[in-house]
Every structure is written in C-alpha cells, then in structure tokens.
C-alpha cells in the first residue's frame, strides 16, 4: 500500500524534535529523495503532490533549508503553507509560523490531532472539539522537560497525518488514454 511505503520514509528515522537540531538518525537529502522515489514507485503522484511529500520528508529528516525552499516555491498552496508553518515552528520563529498558520486556516489534518493531544494529556490544545494550532505552536515553543516527549509525539502524529492526507488526495497527471492497438 502506498501510504505504508510512504510512512516508512519518515518513521525509520525516529520522531523529529521540536527544534532544528539534526538527529544522527536523519537521512541525507539525497537519501530522502531516493526513499521517496522508492515509496512512490508505481504511482501516478506527480508535480505538486510529489513536492509536498518531499518537503514534508525533508522536514521530518531535519533538512530545514531544502524543505523551506520547496514550501516557498509553492506559496499559497494550503498543504505547502501547512508544512511551511511546521518548519517555522521548529525554527522557533513564532511570528512566521503564525503567519503561515493563518494562511492555512483550517486543514483536514487538524481533526486527526484532537484524540492524539487528548491521549497525551494536552487538553489546552483543543477547544470545543477543535484543534488549536496556535496553542500547539505556543506549547512547542515553551516546551518543558516534562512535556517535550509528548509534544514530539503529537508533532509526529501531525506530520504522519499529513502524509496520509497527501497520499489519500493525490494530485496526479492524467494517465494517457490506453490504445486498443
């Protein structure tokens, strides 16, 4: 299944931190590209969706500059803007992260985070059953030793929910009409 193959591109490196510290388990940009190509083998994913997945994978693997460049080139695309917000949150730039969150508005991924936050005990991240991305931003930037591990798990769930969203809603090039000859 495509989603399972794509998730492996991410999870083999362990969960990314809340900051820009590069983990020893993170793959190089070249390796991320190779893993993503393997994960997308035999699919029709192309163009923007492939770029979204690459930016997200680079974010997961701590390649901030490369992920950021992709997101900047796709400004105005809600999925790219979502990833852009995550990048700036990890950078610690609250104003920039908030700007991109405002551009995103609501996103299908948000609904998946409500039960995750509840399971981690972060009730302040949900209001009236809705995800509060700005509260998550603030909580990540002010993470303490006590709540850091839980926030990292919520962030991992957020990024994997985005993988699922991207894989479930591919933007693809139309396949050429088959010829009966």
C-alpha positions as CSV (number, residue, x, y, z in Angstrom):
1,X,0.0,0.0,0.0
2,X,1.3,3.5,-0.9
3,X,0.6,5.0,2.5
4,X,2.6,2.3,4.3
5,X,5.5,2.7,1.9
6,X,5.4,6.5,2.3
7,X,5.2,6.3,6.1
8,X,8.4,4.2,6.1
9,X,10.3,7.1,4.5
10,X,9.5,9.0,7.7
11,X,9.4,6.7,10.7
12,X,12.6,4.8,10.1
13,X,14.5,7.8,11.4
14,X,12.5,8.2,14.7
15,X,10.5,11.2,15.6
16,X,11.8,14.7,14.8
17,X,12.5,17.1,17.6
18,X,10.7,20.4,18.2
19,X,13.7,22.4,17.1
20,X,16.2,22.3,14.2
21,X,18.7,20.1,15.9
22,X,19.8,17.5,13.2
23,X,19.4,14.0,14.6
24,X,22.0,11.3,13.8
25,X,19.2,9.1,12.6
26,X,18.0,11.6,10.0
27,X,18.7,10.7,6.4
28,X,20.6,13.0,4.0
29,X,18.7,15.0,1.4
30,X,19.8,12.6,-1.3
31,X,18.7,9.5,0.7
32,X,15.3,11.1,1.4
33,X,14.8,11.7,-2.3
34,X,15.8,8.1,-3.0
35,X,13.5,6.8,-0.3
36,X,10.6,8.9,-1.5
37,X,11.1,7.8,-5.1
38,X,11.0,4.2,-3.9
39,X,7.9,4.9,-1.9
40,X,6.1,6.5,-4.8
41,X,7.2,3.7,-7.3
42,X,4.3,2.5,-9.4
43,X,2.1,5.5,-8.5
44,X,0.9,8.4,-10.6
45,X,1.9,11.0,-8.0
46,X,3.5,13.9,-9.8
47,X,4.1,17.6,-9.6
48,X,2.8,19.4,-6.6
49,X,1.9,16.3,-4.6
50,X,5.4,14.9,-5.0
51,X,6.8,18.2,-4.0
52,X,4.6,18.3,-0.9
53,X,5.8,14.9,0.2
54,X,9.4,15.7,-0.5
55,X,9.1,18.9,1.6
56,X,7.4,17.0,4.4
57,X,10.0,14.2,4.3
58,X,12.8,16.8,4.4
59,X,11.2,18.5,7.4
60,X,11.0,15.1,9.2
61,X,14.7,14.4,8.4
62,X,15.8,17.8,9.7
63,X,16.8,19.3,6.3
64,X,15.2,22.7,7.0
65,X,16.7,24.7,4.2
66,X,15.7,22.3,1.5
67,X,12.2,21.8,2.8
68,X,11.8,25.6,3.2
69,X,12.9,26.3,-0.3
70,X,10.2,23.9,-1.7
71,X,7.5,25.4,0.5
72,X,8.5,29.0,-0.5
73,X,8.2,28.0,-4.2
74,X,4.6,26.8,-3.6
75,X,3.4,29.7,-1.5
76,X,-0.4,29.9,-1.5
77,X,-0.9,26.2,-1.7
78,X,-2.6,25.2,1.6
79,X,-0.6,22.0,2.0
80,X,2.7,23.7,1.3
81,X,1.7,26.5,3.7
82,X,0.9,24.0,6.4
83,X,4.4,22.4,6.0
84,X,5.9,25.9,6.0
85,X,4.2,26.7,9.3
86,X,5.7,23.5,10.8
87,X,9.1,24.5,9.6
88,X,9.0,27.9,11.2
89,X,7.6,26.4,14.4
90,X,10.6,24.0,14.6
91,X,12.8,27.0,13.8
92,X,11.3,28.8,16.8
93,X,10.0,31.7,14.8
94,X,6.6,32.2,16.3
95,X,5.6,35.1,14.2
96,X,6.4,33.4,10.9
97,X,4.8,30.2,12.0
98,X,1.7,32.0,13.0
99,X,1.6,33.9,9.6
100,X,1.6,30.5,7.7
101,X,-1.0,29.0,10.1
102,X,-3.2,32.0,9.3
103,X,-2.7,31.4,5.6
104,X,-3.7,27.7,6.0
105,X,-6.9,28.4,8.1
106,X,-8.4,25.0,8.8
107,X,-6.8,21.9,7.4
108,X,-8.1,18.3,7.3
109,X,-5.1,17.2,9.4
110,X,-6.3,19.1,12.4
111,X,-9.1,16.8,13.2
112,X,-6.7,13.9,13.5
113,X,-4.8,15.7,16.2
114,X,-7.6,16.1,18.7
115,X,-7.5,12.5,20.0
116,X,-3.7,12.4,20.0
117,X,-3.5,15.6,22.1
118,X,-6.1,14.2,24.5
119,X,-4.2,10.9,24.8
120,X,-1.1,12.9,25.7
121,X,-3.0,15.0,28.3
122,X,-2.8,18.3,26.3
123,X,-6.4,19.4,26.8
124,X,-5.4,23.0,26.2
125,X,-4.7,22.2,22.6
126,X,-8.4,21.5,21.9
127,X,-11.4,23.8,22.3
128,X,-14.9,22.8,21.6
129,X,-13.6,19.6,20.0
130,X,-11.4,21.5,17.5
131,X,-7.7,21.5,17.2
132,X,-5.9,24.8,18.2
133,X,-2.8,25.0,16.0
134,X,-1.8,28.4,17.6
135,X,-1.9,26.8,21.1
136,X,0.2,23.9,19.8
137,X,2.7,26.4,18.4
138,X,3.0,28.2,21.7
139,X,3.2,25.0,23.7
140,X,6.0,23.7,21.4
141,X,8.0,26.9,21.7
142,X,7.6,26.8,25.5
143,X,8.2,23.1,25.9
144,X,9.5,21.9,29.2
145,X,11.4,18.8,30.1
146,X,8.1,17.4,31.4
147,X,6.0,17.8,28.3
148,X,8.6,17.7,25.5
149,X,8.3,14.0,24.7
150,X,4.5,14.2,24.5
151,X,4.7,17.3,22.2
152,X,7.2,15.4,20.0
153,X,4.7,12.5,19.7
154,X,1.9,15.0,18.8
155,X,4.1,16.6,16.2
156,X,5.0,13.2,14.8
157,X,1.3,12.3,14.6
158,X,0.7,15.7,12.9
159,X,3.3,15.0,10.2
160,X,2.1,11.4,9.6
161,X,-1.5,12.6,9.4
162,X,-0.2,15.0,6.7
163,X,1.4,12.0,4.9
164,X,-1.9,10.2,5.0
165,X,-3.7,13.3,3.7
166,X,-1.3,13.8,0.9
167,X,-1.4,10.2,-0.1
168,X,-5.2,10.0,0.1
169,X,-5.7,13.1,-2.1
170,X,-3.2,12.8,-4.8
171,X,-2.8,15.5,-7.4
172,X,-1.8,13.5,-10.5
173,X,-1.2,13.9,-14.1
174,X,-3.9,12.2,-16.2
175,X,-2.8,8.8,-17.5
176,X,-2.6,8.7,-21.3
177,X,-5.6,7.0,-22.9
178,X,-4.8,3.4,-23.5
179,X,-4.7,2.3,-27.1
180,X,-6.5,-0.8,-28.3
181,X,-3.9,-1.3,-31.0
